[in-house]
Amino acid sequence: MMVSIAARYIMPCVCPSFAPNEDRLFRLLQMAEEFKIDGIIYHVLKGCVIYDFELIRVEKIMKGKNIPVLRIETDYSPEDIEQLRTRVEAFVEMLGTRKQK
């Protein structure tokens, strides 16, 4: 019973250290197809090595589906805002160009 209670509170967490990565990747593919996404913005919290390791697998899987991935690494400091804005705007513009073709 304790395992079930712990799983109930831990499993909703999206951190790869708390959830099986295979299930997370499978769910990511499901959502990509279900919502017909054009691209993924993958956020990595600075210093969180686990997300960095997972990113390689996400990029590989999405490349097979022809879905571009933008990696954003930040620690939520205000100094990042303009650089992030520029990168996200360029990514969205690239997605628009791909969609027109």
Residue pairs with C-beta under 8 A, 6 or more apart in sequence:
10 18
10 19
11 18
11 19
13 19
14 24
15 50
15 51
16 24
16 50
16 51
16 53
16 54
17 50
21 54
21 57
24 54
25 57
25 58
25 61
28 40
28 58
28 61
29 61
29 65
31 37
32 40
32 62
32 65
32 67
37 67
38 67
38 68
38 95
38 98
38 99
39 67
39 68
39 69
39 70
39 91
39 94
39 95
40 58
40 62
40 67
40 68
40 69
40 70
41 69
41 70
41 72
41 88
41 91
42 51
42 55
42 58
42 69
42 70
42 71
42 72
43 51
43 72
43 73
43 74
44 51
44 52
44 55
44 71
44 72
44 73
44 74
45 51
45 73
45 74
45 75
46 73
46 74
46 75
47 75
55 69
55 71
58 69
59 69
62 68
62 69
68 91
68 94
68 95
68 98
70 87
70 88
70 91
72 84
72 87
72 88
74 80
74 84
